[in-house]
Amino acid sequence: MTIASLRTDDELRAACERVSRTEEWGAARQQWLSRLSDTLAWVWKAGEAERATAQFQQKLWEENHVAATGQ
C-alpha cells in the first residue's frame, strides 16, 4: 500500500482519482465532496483565536461534514 502525500491540491486530487474517478460519482457523493471541501477550507482559514471558541469547537465536532455519528 502506498501512502499518499496530501500537502497540495494536486496531491489531494491525485489521491481522490486513485480512489474513484470523481466525475463518475453519484449526486450524493458529489455533494459530500463539496461539503468536505467547504469544511476543510473553513478549518484551514480559522485563526488560533477562532479555533479556541466554543462556537468553533461545537461546529467542528458536532456539525461538520467530514464525519458524523454513523459515518
N, C-alpha and C positions, 0 to 999 in steps of 0.2 A: 504494500500500500504506500502510495506517495503522499507525503504531507505537503499541502499547498500553502504557499505564502499568500496572504490576503492583505498585503500592505497598500496596494494601489487599486484603483478602479479596474484596470486591465486584468490584474491578477484575480480579483473577485469575479469578474465576468468570465474569465477562463475556467475558474472552478465551477461556476454555475453551468457553463456549457458542458463540462465533463459529467455533471450530474444528469442533466437533461437539457435538450435544446429548448430554451425558454419560449420561443415562438410557437412551440408545439404544446405548451401548457394550456390547460383549460382556463376559463374565466376566473374561477375561484383561486387558482394558483397564481394567475397574473395579478389579481387584486391583492393577495397576500404578499407577493413580491414588492408591489408598490408600497404597501403599508410598512413592510420591513425596511425598505429604503428610507421612508419618511422617519421611522423610529430611530434608525441608526444615525441619520443626519441630525435629528433633534438632540440626541445624546452627545454627539460629537461637538456640536455647536455650543452646548451648555458650558458655562464657566464654572469654576470651583464653587463660587458663592451660590449660584443657582442649584448646582447638584446637591448642596448641603440643605436645601429647603425641604420641608415635609411635603410640600406640593409636588416637587420634582420626584421625590422618592416614592410617593403614592402612585404617580403615573408610571414610573419606571417598573415598579414591582406588581402593580395591580391592573394597570390599564394599557400595557404595551402590546404591540402586535407581533412580537417575536415569539413569545411563549406565554401560555396561559394554562390554567387548570384544564387538564385533558389533552394537552398537546405533548 
